[in-house]
């Protein structure tokens, strides 16, 4: 029983470490305060900039909360954030008329974010392996 608890804590720590590293690779900083932003939303570039700001603000906020979570609750904290933010995305998308078809864009963005994790993890794994090779 005690060995199982230790193993679960180690898994939680590994997940937190990976989440922190991948979040940092995307520019999220633990405890960073959001900067004021004024984008010109009449352009695609302005809307894209705003979405990047919103993404990074929420990723940083999530990273901060998860990093301050008890070791044995890290997985639950990450899962809770994912579900709550998906719910928030659905709620916000529901504010627009049905013909805006924002729901499809939200699902596409969620899928892209999920795939991005794999790409970042692969990049991190390669960089870590190269660093390890240079240490010897």
C-alpha positions as CSV (number, residue, x, y, z in Angstrom):
1,X,0.0,0.0,0.0
2,X,2.7,2.4,1.0
3,X,4.7,1.6,-2.2
4,X,1.6,2.2,-4.3
5,X,1.2,5.7,-2.7
6,X,4.8,6.5,-3.4
7,X,4.4,5.4,-7.0
8,X,1.3,7.6,-7.4
9,X,3.1,10.6,-6.0
10,X,6.0,10.0,-8.3
11,X,3.6,9.8,-11.3
12,X,2.0,13.0,-10.2
13,X,5.4,14.7,-9.9
14,X,6.4,13.5,-13.4
15,X,3.1,14.8,-14.8
16,X,3.6,18.2,-13.1
17,X,7.2,18.4,-14.4
18,X,6.1,17.6,-17.9
19,X,3.2,20.0,-17.8
20,X,5.5,22.8,-16.5
21,X,8.2,22.2,-19.1
22,X,5.7,22.0,-22.0
23,X,3.9,25.1,-20.7
24,X,7.2,26.9,-20.5
25,X,8.0,25.9,-24.1
26,X,4.9,27.7,-25.1
27,X,5.9,30.8,-23.1
28,X,3.7,30.4,-20.0
29,X,5.3,31.6,-16.9
30,X,4.4,30.5,-13.4
31,X,2.7,33.3,-11.5
32,X,3.0,35.8,-14.3
33,X,0.4,38.6,-14.2
34,X,-1.5,39.2,-17.4
35,X,-0.5,42.3,-19.4
36,X,-3.1,44.7,-20.6
37,X,-3.9,44.1,-24.2
38,X,-5.5,46.1,-27.0
39,X,-5.7,44.3,-30.3
40,X,-7.5,45.6,-33.4
41,X,-10.1,42.9,-33.7
42,X,-11.2,44.0,-37.1
43,X,-8.2,42.1,-38.6
44,X,-7.4,38.4,-38.5
45,X,-4.0,39.3,-37.1
46,X,-5.5,41.2,-34.2
47,X,-7.9,38.4,-33.4
48,X,-5.1,35.9,-33.5
49,X,-3.0,38.0,-31.2
50,X,-5.9,38.3,-28.7
51,X,-6.4,34.5,-28.8
52,X,-2.7,34.0,-28.1
53,X,-2.9,36.4,-25.1
54,X,-6.0,34.6,-23.8
55,X,-4.4,31.2,-24.3
56,X,-1.1,32.2,-22.5
57,X,-3.0,34.0,-19.6
58,X,-5.1,30.9,-18.9
59,X,-2.1,28.5,-19.4
60,X,-0.1,30.5,-16.9
61,X,-3.0,30.7,-14.5
62,X,-3.5,26.9,-14.8
63,X,0.2,26.2,-14.3
64,X,0.2,28.4,-11.2
65,X,-2.8,26.6,-9.7
66,X,-1.6,23.1,-10.5
67,X,1.9,23.9,-9.2
68,X,0.3,24.9,-5.9
69,X,-1.8,21.7,-5.7
70,X,-1.1,18.9,-3.2
71,X,1.2,16.3,-4.7
72,X,-1.4,13.6,-4.6
73,X,-4.0,15.7,-6.4
74,X,-2.0,17.0,-9.4
75,X,-3.7,14.7,-12.0
76,X,-7.1,15.7,-10.6
77,X,-6.2,19.3,-10.8
78,X,-5.1,19.2,-14.4
79,X,-8.1,17.2,-15.4
80,X,-10.4,19.6,-13.6
81,X,-8.9,22.6,-15.4
82,X,-9.2,20.8,-18.8
83,X,-12.9,20.0,-18.2
84,X,-13.7,23.4,-16.8
85,X,-12.0,25.4,-19.6
86,X,-13.7,23.2,-22.2
87,X,-17.1,23.9,-20.5
88,X,-16.2,27.6,-20.5
89,X,-15.3,27.4,-24.2
90,X,-18.7,25.8,-24.9
91,X,-20.5,28.4,-22.9
92,X,-18.8,31.3,-24.6
93,X,-19.3,29.7,-28.0
94,X,-23.0,29.4,-27.1
95,X,-23.3,33.2,-26.9
96,X,-23.2,33.6,-30.7
97,X,-25.9,32.8,-33.1
98,X,-26.1,29.1,-34.2
99,X,-25.2,30.1,-37.8
100,X,-21.8,31.4,-36.6
101,X,-20.8,27.6,-36.3
102,X,-18.3,28.5,-33.6
103,X,-18.7,25.1,-32.0
104,X,-16.8,23.4,-34.8
105,X,-14.0,25.9,-34.4
106,X,-13.8,25.2,-30.6
107,X,-13.6,21.4,-31.3
108,X,-10.9,22.0,-33.9
109,X,-8.9,24.2,-31.5
110,X,-9.3,21.6,-28.8
111,X,-8.0,18.9,-31.1
112,X,-5.1,21.1,-32.3
113,X,-4.1,21.8,-28.6
114,X,-4.1,18.1,-27.9
115,X,-1.9,17.4,-30.9
116,X,0.4,20.3,-29.9
117,X,1.2,18.5,-26.6
118,X,2.5,15.5,-28.5
119,X,4.6,17.7,-30.8
120,X,6.1,19.6,-27.9
121,X,6.8,16.4,-25.9
122,X,8.6,15.0,-29.0
123,X,10.7,18.1,-29.3
124,X,11.5,18.1,-25.6
125,X,12.4,14.4,-25.7
126,X,14.8,14.9,-28.6
127,X,16.4,18.0,-26.9
128,X,16.7,16.1,-23.7
129,X,18.3,13.1,-25.4
130,X,20.8,15.3,-27.3
131,X,21.7,17.1,-24.0
132,X,22.2,13.7,-22.3
133,X,24.4,12.5,-25.2
134,X,26.6,15.6,-24.8
135,X,27.0,15.0,-21.1
136,X,29.1,11.9,-21.7
